[in-house]
Amino acid sequence: MEERLPDPLPDQVRDLFGEAEPASRGDLAAIERQIGRPPRGRVLVAARCPPGAPAVILTVPREPEGGPVPPLLWLTCPDLSARAGSLESRGLNREFTARLRSDPGALELLAEQEKRLAACAAELARAAGSSLAEEMSSRGVAGGRPGAVKCLHAHLAFRLAAGEGVIGDWCLEMLGADIWDCDDRTSKTCLG
């Protein structure tokens, strides 16, 4: 089946990802430079850095071609991706998991956010003609089990694209005030 972007985007997608827009040819070239290969499937740019380069993409759910379903959200900004990786290497996944377990309010909020994200992903899959809607409706932010803190990249991407996300907020706290502190090399990767 040919992948397509639903037009117009479903209301749930607009409600959660108000800034999402189809990737232009220039965006696709930037994304390819950022991740080292063309993105798989149809993508929307869900968040941009201040200079205007894609920072987070939203992938339209599609049937895999012999591999896993592509992630719904992808943090493409090379600088932020590296910084999220440094948080993971410091063991913050485990720390955030423990923090969630000790804070029922945060755990409940994450569950509500993941429920909205899963409903949005399922609706996007349905609108694009994908048979993955039911599978998408039971996934967490990081693409696996709801409540899992397995990929801080995904949680940060959710926070940047949707403006919400308990774990993404905690990532931003750890990263400090200026998350868009890109160096010249990174800017050239993103902006060409």
QUIPEFEN-V253667 format. One record per residue. N is the residue number from 1. RES is the residue in three letters. OMEGA is omega in whole degrees, 0 to 359 (NA if undefined). Layout:
n = <N N>
res = <RES RES>
omega = <OMEGA OMEGA>
//
This chain:
n = <1 2 3 4 5 6 7 8 9 10 11 12 13 14 15 16 17 18 19 20 21 22 23 24 25 26 27 28 29 30 31 32 33 34 35 36 37 38 39 40 41 42 43 44 45 46 47 48 49 50 51 52 53 54 55 56 57 58 59 60 61 62 63 64 65 66 67 68 69 70 71 72 73 74 75 76 77 78 79 80 81 82 83 84 85 86 87 88 89 90 91 92 93 94 95 96 97 98 99 100 101 102 103 104 105 106 107 108 109 110 111 112 113 114 115 116 117 118 119 120 121 122 123 124 125 126 127 128 129 130 131 132 133 134 135 136 137 138 139 140 141 142 143 144 145 146 147 148 149 150 151 152 153 154 155 156 157 158 159 160 161 162 163 164 165 166 167 168 169 170 171 172 173 174 175 176 177 178 179 180 181 182 183 184 185 186 187 188 189 190 191 192>
res = <MET GLU GLU ARG LEU PRO ASP PRO LEU PRO ASP GLN VAL ARG ASP LEU PHE GLY GLU ALA GLU PRO ALA SER ARG GLY ASP LEU ALA ALA ILE GLU ARG GLN ILE GLY ARG PRO PRO ARG GLY ARG VAL LEU VAL ALA ALA ARG CYS PRO PRO GLY ALA PRO ALA VAL ILE LEU THR VAL PRO ARG GLU PRO GLU GLY GLY PRO VAL PRO PRO LEU LEU TRP LEU THR CYS PRO ASP LEU SER ALA ARG ALA GLY SER LEU GLU SER ARG GLY LEU ASN ARG GLU PHE THR ALA ARG LEU ARG SER ASP PRO GLY ALA LEU GLU LEU LEU ALA GLU GLN GLU LYS ARG LEU ALA ALA CYS ALA ALA GLU LEU ALA ARG ALA ALA GLY SER SER LEU ALA GLU GLU MET SER SER ARG GLY VAL ALA GLY GLY ARG PRO GLY ALA VAL LYS CYS LEU HIS ALA HIS LEU ALA PHE ARG LEU ALA ALA GLY GLU GLY VAL ILE GLY ASP TRP CYS LEU GLU MET LEU GLY ALA ASP ILE TRP ASP CYS ASP ASP ARG THR SER LYS THR CYS LEU GLY>
omega = <178 179 178 173 176 179 2 176 178 180 180 178 178 181 183 183 186 181 184 179 178 179 176 176 177 176 181 177 178 180 178 177 183 186 175 178 176 176 178 178 180 182 171 171 185 176 179 174 181 176 175 179 175 176 179 173 176 183 177 181 181 177 180 178 180 179 181 175 180 179 179 180 181 175 186 180 184 181 180 178 178 181 175 176 178 176 179 182 177 177 183 174 180 179 180 176 178 179 177 182 182 182 182 179 179 179 178 179 177 179 178 181 180 177 177 180 180 178 178 180 179 180 177 178 179 183 179 179 180 177 184 186 182 179 181 184 180 181 175 181 184 175 180 182 176 180 181 178 186 185 180 176 182 180 177 178 179 180 182 184 185 182 178 178 182 183 177 175 180 176 180 176 182 182 178 191 187 182 183 180 183 175 183 181 180 180 179 177 185 187 175 NA>
//
